[in-house]
Amino acid sequence: HQKKSGTLGRGYRDMKYKRFHAAYDDSIKLLKDLIAGSEYNNIGFFASSVDKENYKRLFSRDAFWVGMAGLLSGETDLIQGYKNSLETLARNQREDGAIPSNVTHDGKVSYGVVNPRVDSTTLFVIGALQYCKREKISVKGDFCISKVRGAVSYLENNWENPETDLLYIPRAGNWADEYLQQGYVLYDEALWYYVLKEYGEMLGKQGHRNGEVYIGKSKKVAKCIRDRFWMKMLKEDGSIYTKKLVRLFDLDKEGFFLHFYHLMSKEEKGMGHPHRTFDAFGNILVLLAGLASSEQSEKIRRFIDNISVNGYPLVPAHYPFMPEKLFKTYKLYQYRFKEYIGHYHNGGLWPWYTGLYAAYLAKIGDRERAMKYLGGVLKANEKMSRGAGYYEYHMNNAASLETTVMHEEGISLFMSMIMKNIVLDRKSMVLLKYKRKKVDLSDDMAVRDLRVPKGGEIKITAVGPDAELILKDMMELSDKETSCLSGGHITVKRDKPFGVPFLGVSAAAYIIGYKAVFENKVIFE
């Protein structure tokens, strides 16, 4: 690789960055601990060293990111671990070409629960071709090339739209399997672009004419992403989510590629289906692939900075946050409900793709930003509760207040004032809970219908970048204008990990970001 502006070059192991180097060594150690030994039939990488929520098995998705980190590291054990992972997945490929979502050491195979996991197959193809390329293996003789052909055919025959060449993704069809998405999903289209490009290049090296066909398809997909996903139509959407985005952000200076699009049912339209929102993973993959123009890239970077104000910093999975009732309607969760405001896919903070974002920033020479976000991944991965670290995700900023309604007329009028003067102009989501009812204070109709009698005890929770400030301003407005609320103590929650600890992708994310920042080795190059 040619040295880019902003990277640290050969002297990267100086004492100034001692913490960063130690975290890299610890991350490598964790990945080595995830390699299944002979007692587990050498199946490859476990997703976690902890046997919780079925994570002590081989996942195609997790193995890909751990494998990419292993290839970048040059560590022989990790490269062999990824080879074992690819062999296991290839061995369990379905007759139609689908790659498993996960495989256990005793041979149990899953391709998805609600629907097939399409990204299990796209990531397998990209990973197998990256492995062959980086290890300088002859593609003609490699064990997985016939499997790659079968996997590409599966994607074309089952999910590709022949008019646009985009993939149609069913609900629960990718990593965010409990989130509201389906149709043409940005994250999956970015992966599909990589599949077509890498596969076309491989065929070209073999002398196949079809190589040019797949390169041509990759260019068509890239154009579709640029033309159909950029938020140029955002101002025409009347949903509560886009109203918030239009009000809070300068869309001439900030922006993003839309999460997904599809033809919605009347029921989904009535619920305000969140297709015109920000998906971090999809946008970061588009940036890494170089599919955004320089102007679009700068707008995305500004937008990410504005929504990533937290104690790490880490990038939230999606923004704005979605009301919990939408997730409960579709019942996509398998073990327990996790899509609370600011949690999991619903605005939770993930080291995983924040490390990829740091790698992208290093790639373009923006070292100051890259170090900031890599530092966020480092902090998030450090050992916290009970000596555990490398958690799956972290809770977004949150603040709560328990208080009593003092007005005889109740609270509806005051909350309308709060909504217009405070809530609509802030980036956080604010919820009011009375008994078992929760009300989103940015929802005009719900606020007007709110009924809480004098003496009613309520809890107000704000989640997001400016959560604590919102509650302080609410109490100040109450004191000055109406004395509607009795007062109370604001409780702030931050820097709290959730999900499975000792997760391979959290360690891999740090390694991928570190290699780009300190050694100029960038994923996918």
Residue pairs with C-beta under 8 A, 6 or more apart in sequence:
1 520
1 521
1 522
1 525
3 9
3 520
4 362
4 363
4 364
4 365
4 520
5 365
6 362
6 364
6 365
6 366
6 367
6 370
7 362
7 365
7 367
7 516
7 517
7 518
7 519
7 520
8 17
8 367
8 517
8 518
8 519
9 520
12 518
12 519
13 21
17 518
19 378
20 374
20 375
20 378
20 514
20 518
21 518
23 378
23 381
23 382
23 510
23 514
24 510
24 511
24 514
24 518
26 507
27 69
27 381
27 390
27 507
27 508
27 510
27 511
27 514
28 73
28 75
28 78
28 507
28 511
30 49
30 390
30 502
30 504
30 507
31 45
31 66
31 69
31 70
31 75
31 78
31 81
31 504
31 507
31 508
31 511
32 75
32 77
32 78
32 81
33 49
33 502
34 45
34 46
34 47
34 48
34 49
34 66
34 81
34 504
35 44
35 45
35 46
35 77
35 78
35 80
35 81
35 84
36 42
36 43
36 44
36 45
36 46
36 58
36 84
36 105
40 46
40 105
41 105
41 106
42 84
43 57
43 58
43 84
43 85
43 88
43 103
43 104
43 105
44 58
44 63
44 81
44 82
44 84
44 85
44 86
44 87
44 88
44 89
45 58
45 62
45 63
45 66
45 67
45 81
45 82
45 84
45 85
45 504
46 55
46 56
46 57
46 58
46 504
47 55
47 56
47 57
47 58
47 59
47 62
47 63
47 102
47 500
47 503
47 504
47 505
48 55
48 56
48 500
48 501
48 502
48 503
48 504
49 56
49 502
50 56
50 500
50 501
50 502
52 500
53 335
53 500
54 102
55 500
55 503
57 102
57 103
57 104
57 105
58 85
58 88
58 89
58 102
58 103
58 104
59 101
59 102
59 120
60 89
60 99
60 100
60 101
60 102
60 117
60 119
60 120
60 121
60 123
60 124
61 101
61 117
61 119
61 120
61 123
61 175
62 503
62 504
62 505
63 82
63 85
63 86
63 89
63 127
64 123
64 124
64 126
64 127
65 352
65 504
65 505
65 508
65 509
65 512
66 78
66 81
66 82
66 85
66 504
66 505
66 507
66 508
67 78
67 81
67 82
67 85
67 86
67 127
67 130
67 131
68 127
68 130
68 508
68 512
68 523
69 78
69 507
69 508
69 509
69 511
69 512
69 515
70 78
70 79
70 81
70 82
71 78
71 79
71 82
71 130
71 131
71 134
71 135
72 511
72 512
72 515
72 521
72 523
73 511
73 515
79 131
79 135
82 127
82 131
83 131
86 124
86 127
86 128
86 131
86 143
86 144
87 143
87 144
88 103
89 99
89 100
89 103
89 124
90 99
90 124
90 128
90 143
90 144
90 147
92 99
92 100
92 103
92 109
93 99
93 100
93 147
93 150
93 151
94 100
94 111
94 154
96 154
96 157
96 158
97 121
97 150
97 151
97 152
97 153
97 154
97 155
97 157
98 111
98 116
98 120
98 121
98 151
98 154
98 158
99 120
99 121
99 124
99 151
100 109
100 110
100 111
100 120
101 110
101 111
101 112
101 116
101 117
101 120
102 109
102 110
103 109
103 110
111 117
111 120
112 120
112 172
112 173
112 177
113 172
113 177
113 334
114 170
114 171
114 172
114 177
114 332
115 170
115 171
115 172
115 173
116 170
116 173
117 173
117 174
117 175
117 177
118 155
118 159
118 167
118 169
118 170
118 173
118 174
118 188
119 173
119 174
119 175
119 187
119 188
119 191
121 151
121 154
121 155
122 155
122 167
122 188
122 191
122 192
122 194
122 195
123 191
124 147
124 148
124 151
125 148
125 151
125 152
125 155
125 195
125 198
125 199
126 191
126 194
126 195
126 198
126 524
128 142
128 144
128 145
128 147
128 148
129 139
129 148
129 198
129 199
129 202
130 198
130 524
131 137
131 144
132 139
132 142
132 144
132 145
132 202
139 145
139 202
139 205
139 206
140 206
145 202
148 199
148 202
152 195
152 199
155 167
155 192
155 195
159 167
159 168
159 169
160 166
160 167
160 168
161 167
161 168
161 184
164 184
164 220
164 221
164 224
165 196
165 217
165 220
165 221
165 224
166 184
166 189
166 192
166 221
166 224
167 184
167 188
167 189
167 192
168 183
168 184
168 262
169 181
169 182
169 183
169 184
169 185
169 188
169 260
170 182
171 181
171 182
171 330
171 332
172 178
172 332
173 182
173 185
173 188
174 181
174 185
174 187
174 188
175 187
175 281
176 187
176 281
176 317
176 345
177 332
178 327
178 332
178 333
178 334
178 338
178 339
178 344
178 345
179 317
179 318
179 327
179 332
179 339
179 345
179 346
180 273
180 274
180 322
180 326
180 327
180 330
180 332
181 259
181 260
181 275
181 279
182 260
182 262
183 260
183 261
183 262
183 263
183 275
184 228
184 260
184 261
184 262
185 259
185 260
185 279
185 282
186 225
186 229
186 257
186 258
186 259
186 260
186 279
186 282
186 283
186 285
186 286
187 279
187 281
187 282
187 285
189 221
189 224
189 225
189 229
189 282
190 225
190 282
190 285
190 286
190 289
190 291
191 285
192 221
193 218
193 221
193 222
193 225
193 289
193 291
194 289
194 524
196 214
196 215
196 217
196 218
196 221
197 214
197 215
197 218
199 214
200 210
200 211
200 212
200 213
200 214
200 215
200 216
200 217
200 218
201 211
201 215
202 211
203 210
203 211
203 214
204 211
204 212
204 215
205 211
222 289
222 291
225 257
225 286
225 291
226 291
226 292
226 293
228 261
229 257
229 258
229 261
230 255
230 257
230 258
230 296
231 251
231 255
231 256
231 257
231 258
231 276
233 276
234 242
234 245
234 246
234 251
234 258
234 276
235 242
235 246
235 251
237 276
239 272
239 273
239 274
239 276
240 272
240 442
240 443
241 272
241 274
241 276
241 277
241 320
241 322
242 276
242 277
244 320
244 424
244 442
245 251
245 277
245 278
245 320
247 424
247 425
248 425
248 426
248 427
249 303
249 306
253 299
253 302
254 299
254 302
254 303
254 306
255 296
255 299
255 300
255 303
256 278
256 283
256 299
256 300
256 303
257 282
257 283
257 286
257 292
257 296
257 300
258 275
258 276
258 277
259 274
259 275
259 276
259 277
259 278
259 279
259 282
259 318
260 275
260 279
261 275
261 276
262 275
264 273
264 275
271 326
271 329
272 326
274 318
274 320
274 322
274 326
277 318
277 319
277 320
278 303
278 307
278 318
278 319
278 320
279 317
279 318
280 304
280 315
280 316
280 317
280 318
280 319
280 350
280 353
280 357
281 317
281 353
283 300
283 304
284 315
284 353
284 356
284 357
284 360
285 356
286 292
287 297
287 300
287 357
287 360
288 356
288 359
288 360
288 363
288 523
288 524
289 524
292 300
297 364
301 361
301 366
301 369
304 315
304 357
305 369
306 427
306 465
307 315
307 316
307 319
307 427
307 464
307 465
308 314
308 315
308 316
308 373
308 465
309 397
309 427
309 465
309 466
310 349
310 396
310 397
310 465
310 494
311 379
311 397
311 494
311 495
312 349
312 354
312 375
312 376
312 377
312 379
312 380
312 394
312 495
313 354
313 372
313 373
313 376
314 349
314 350
314 351
314 354
314 373
314 376
314 377
314 380
314 394
315 349
315 350
315 353
315 354
315 357
315 373
316 342
316 347
316 348
316 349
316 396
317 344
317 345
317 346
317 347
317 348
317 349
317 350
317 393
318 345
318 346
318 347
319 347
320 347
320 429
321 341
321 342
321 346
321 347
321 396
321 429
321 463
321 464
322 339
322 341
322 346
323 341
323 440
324 337
324 339
324 340
324 341
324 346
324 438
327 333
327 337
327 339
327 346
328 337
333 339
338 344
338 498
339 345
339 346
340 346
341 347
341 396
341 429
341 431
341 461
341 463
342 348
342 395
342 396
342 397
342 398
342 429
342 463
342 464
343 393
343 395
343 396
343 498
344 393
344 498
344 499
347 396
347 429
347 463
347 464
348 393
348 394
348 395
348 396
348 498
349 380
349 393
349 394
349 395
349 396
350 392
350 393
350 394
351 376
351 377
351 380
351 381
351 390
351 391
351 393
351 394
351 506
351 509
351 510
352 393
352 505
352 506
352 508
352 509
353 509
354 373
354 376
354 377
354 380
354 509
354 513
355 373
355 374
355 377
355 508
355 509
355 510
355 511
355 512
355 513
356 509
356 512
356 513
356 523
357 373
357 513
358 370
358 371
358 373
358 374
358 377
358 513
358 516
358 517
359 370
359 512
359 513
359 515
359 516
359 517
359 522
359 523
360 516
361 367
361 369
361 370
361 373
362 370
362 513
362 516
362 517
362 520
362 522
363 516
363 522
367 517
370 513
370 516
370 517
371 517
373 513
374 510
374 513
374 514
374 517
377 506
377 509
377 510
377 513
378 510
380 391
380 394
380 497
380 506
381 389
381 390
381 391
381 506
381 507
381 510
382 389
383 389
384 391
384 497
385 497
388 497
388 501
388 502
389 501
389 502
390 501
390 502
390 503
390 506
390 507
391 497
391 498
391 499
391 500
391 501
391 503
391 506
392 497
392 498
392 499
392 500
392 501
392 503
392 506
393 497
393 498
393 499
394 495
394 496
394 497
394 498
395 493
395 494
395 496
395 497
395 498
396 463
396 464
397 428
397 463
397 464
397 465
397 467
397 468
397 492
397 493
397 494
398 461
398 462
398 463
398 467
398 492
398 493
398 494
399 461
399 462
399 467
399 468
399 470
399 471
399 490
399 491
399 492
399 493
400 459
400 460
400 461
400 462
400 471
400 490
400 491
400 493
401 459
401 460
401 461
401 471
401 474
401 475
401 488
401 489
401 490
401 491
402 457
402 458
402 459
402 488
402 489
403 457
403 458
403 460
403 485
403 486
403 487
403 488
404 455
404 456
404 457
404 458
404 485
404 486
404 488
405 411
405 452
405 453
405 454
405 455
405 456
405 457
405 458
405 484
405 485
405 486
406 454
406 483
406 484
406 485
406 486
407 414
407 454
407 482
407 483
407 484
408 454
409 454
410 450
410 451
410 452
410 453
410 454
410 456
411 432
411 450
411 452
411 456
411 458
411 484
412 447
412 448
412 449
412 450
412 451
412 452
414 478
414 482
414 484
414 485
415 432
415 441
415 447
415 450
416 447
416 448
417 477
417 481
417 482
418 441
418 474
418 477
419 441
419 442
419 444
419 447
421 477
422 470
422 473
422 474
422 477
423 430
423 441
423 442
423 470
424 442
426 462
426 464
426 466
426 469
426 470
427 464
427 465
427 466
428 462
428 463
428 464
428 465
428 466
428 467
428 470
429 440
429 442
429 462
429 463
429 464
430 440
430 441
430 442
430 460
430 461
430 462
430 463
430 470
431 438
431 439
431 440
431 441
431 460
431 461
431 462
431 463
432 438
432 439
432 441
432 450
432 458
432 459
432 460
433 439
433 458
433 459
433 460
433 461
434 450
434 452
434 456
434 457
434 458
439 446
439 447
439 450
440 446
441 447
441 460
452 458
460 471
460 474
462 468
462 470
462 471
467 492
468 490
468 492
471 490
472 490
474 485
475 485
475 487
475 488
475 490
478 484
478 485
479 487
512 523
515 521
515 522
516 522
516 523
